[in-house]
Amino acid sequence: MLIPLPFIIKNKSLPKYLKPIKAYVLIALIINLGTTVIWKYKEPWGFKEGDFLWSNNFLYNIHSVIRLLLFSYFFILLEQRFMHRVKKALPFLFLLLAAVNFIFFENFFDRWMFSNRLLAMEAAILLFYCLQYYIYLTIEDRSTALVKQPGFWIVTGLSFFVAASFFIFLFYSYLTAEDLKFAVDIWDVHNIAYVLLCICIAINFKKQND
């Protein structure tokens, strides 16, 4: 999140559809800082296995919910008149399914594992948003170049991120149980995809500044 941060700070006047992305960058920066601090300093600070802050998994769950809601709002604010009712309904469906999952099946604050169901559902919904964005641009007869369409670079980075991460999220619990080293190694794919998302967000805000 430090990659797009300077371009966001520099830009004081943003179109409405970019404000959820600005909010996401700032919130995600705080959450990611929290996950790193807990991981690195839990032992020096005296936390022991079983203490609440021994694990940062709950922050991944919070991050997932916030990312879904803010990016959904971003797509809605683009005002593409294509499946607009579905796009408005999806955040509510996500919250409903997440509530059912955590009430009956999983613990939102699980110390041992973040919710792969939650993150996989989030990735699937965001991938749907990305696909409908490109479908809309395809069927619309527009003279503006594709790369100059509102939000193009953000959607491109998000598409790569959720496509690369979906199966990692979906099977991560199984992978950690079967082969922890491979699970840790495959998470690097998610990290690389997330860096690409941040770069694409920075590009979008930079072009907005130009």
PENOR-V965091 format. One record per backbone hydrogen bond with DSSP energy under -1.0 kcal/mol. NH is the residue of the N-H (numbers start at 0). CO is the residue of the C=O. If there is no record, write none. Layout:
BEGIN
[[NH	CO] [NH	CO]]
END
This chain:
BEGIN
[[4	0] [7	3] [8	4] [9	5] [10	6] [17	14] [18	15] [21	17] [22	18] [23	19] [24	20] [25	21] [26	22] [27	23] [28	24] [29	25] [30	26] [31	27] [32	28] [33	29] [34	30] [35	31] [36	32] [37	33] [38	34] [39	35] [40	36] [41	37] [44	40] [45	42] [46	41] [50	47] [53	50] [58	55] [60	56] [61	57] [62	58] [63	59] [64	60] [65	61] [66	62] [67	63] [68	64] [69	65] [70	66] [71	67] [72	68] [73	69] [74	70] [75	71] [76	72] [78	75] [81	79] [86	82] [87	83] [88	84] [89	85] [92	88] [93	89] [94	90] [95	91] [96	92] [97	93] [98	94] [99	95] [100	96] [101	97] [102	98] [103	99] [104	100] [105	100] [109	106] [118	114] [119	115] [120	116] [121	117] [122	118] [123	119] [124	120] [125	121] [126	122] [127	123] [128	124] [129	125] [130	126] [131	127] [132	128] [133	129] [134	130] [135	131] [136	132] [137	133] [138	134] [139	135] [141	139] [147	144] [148	145] [151	148] [154	150] [155	151] [156	152] [157	153] [158	154] [159	155] [160	156] [161	157] [162	158] [163	159] [164	160] [165	161] [168	164] [169	165] [170	166] [174	170] [175	171] [176	172] [177	173] [178	174] [182	178] [183	179] [184	180] [185	181] [186	182] [187	184] [188	185] [190	186] [191	187] [192	188] [193	189] [194	190] [195	191] [196	192] [197	193] [198	194] [199	195] [200	196] [201	197] [202	198] [203	199] [204	200] [205	201] [206	202] [207	203] [208	204] [209	205]]
END
